[in-house]
Amino acid sequence: MLEVIKCTSKDYGKLVELKKQLSQDEQDVYPLRDAELEASIKRYLSSGYQAVLFVERKNIVGYALVKMNVYPYCLREFFIRREYRKKAYGKECFSRLLDYLRTNTINVDTASKTHMRLGFWKSLGFKPGSIIPARGRN
């Protein structure tokens, strides 16, 4: 069963590894070093963001970074590890995230590069060029 687990300072190392994978996937021209990634994580988590891990049978499937001090919440980063892609984990993780946040609506930070292809977001009901979902959840 897939779980959504709130990250704490004990999870910084896991988040650094996931963010490195994300950076590799996006072929960042200037990837950050581990210390810079950890500093970035600390800044986010001390400024109104919450990070969560998606875990199935003790295996980390991915993570999300959500700005919590706005409404609707704003999804800054959403990452599914390579070995879990194209197996419906993205949709399940997104659905579980909304359940965890107890919301039907979330904004997606489209200015950020840290998202899967546009097709993924379209499949969830988001419209191109918009950060507002095209549909609410039932």
N, C-alpha and C positions, 0 to 999 in steps of 0.2 A: 504494500500500500504506500502510495506517495504521500509524504509529509512535507509541510511547510514549517521550517524551523527558524525562529528569529536569531540572527547573528549577535554575538557578543564579542568583546575584545579577544576572547579565546579563539575566535574564528578568523582573525585577521590573516593568518597564514593560508587558510583555505581560500579566502577571497582573493588574496594576491595571486595564487595559482590560477584561479578561474579567470581573473582579469588579464593575466598573461596569455591564456589561451584565447581569450576574446581579441586581444591585441594582435596575436598571430593570425587569427582568422580574418581580421580586417586588414591585414598587411599594413599596419601602422608604420609610417616612415620613420617616426621618432618614438620607438617604444620606451616606456618608462622602466627604470630599474626597480628591483623589489622594494627598496627603501622608499622610493618615490611613490610606488603604488600603495604601500602601506600608509604613507602620509596622506595620500589622497583619500583613502578609505576612512581614515580617522577624521579628516575634515568633513566629509559627507555625514558621517554618523554623529558628529557633534553639532551639525547645523540643520537638524530637522529631517534627516533621511533615516530610513531603516533598511537594513539588508536582511534578506531571508535566503536560506538554502532550500532547494528542493531535493529531498532525500527519499530514496526507495531502497529498502533492505540494507540500510547503512551505506549505500552508495550515493554519492552526490551526483545528481542529474544536472543541476544548474543553479543559478541564483537570480535574484532580482534586487534592484535598488530603487526604493520608492520614497519620494518626497512626501512626508506625512503632515507637514504643517500648512498644507493648502487643501482646499476642497474644490473640485474633486482632487484626490491624490494624483500625483504625477509620477509615472513610471520612467525613470531615468535610464536604467539598464535592465536588460532581460537577456539571459544567456543560457543556452542549453548546450551541454558538452557534445562534441562531435558524435560519439558512439550512441547517443540517444536521439539524434535527429532522424527525421523521416520515419518515426515510429509513434507519432501522435503524442509524444511527451510535451512538446511545446504547448499544444492546446490544453492538455491536462494540467500542466504547471500554471498556465495563465488562469484557467478556471479555478484552480485551487488557491491561487494568489488572491483573486477577487473574493472567494469565500473567506479566506484568512483575514482580509481587510474589511470584510462585512460591507461590501459595496457592490453596486451594479454598474458603476461608471468609473472610468479612470482615464486620465489624459496620458498620452504617450509623447515623450519628448522627442519629436521628430527631427529636431536640430542635431541630436546626438547620433553618431554613427553606430552606436552600440546596440543595434537591433538586427534581427534576422531580416532576410529579404522582404521586400514589400508584399510579396505574395502571401507570406505568413500572416501579416497584419490584415490584409484583405480577407483572408479566410476566417478571421475572427470578427469581421464586420466593420473594420476601420476603413475609412475612405482616404484615397491618396490626397496628400496635401493638407490633411486635417488631423488634429490631435484628439478630436472628439469621436467616440465610437459611433458607428452608424446604427447600432442597436443596443438596447439595454439587455440585461440578462433576466431570465424568468425566475 
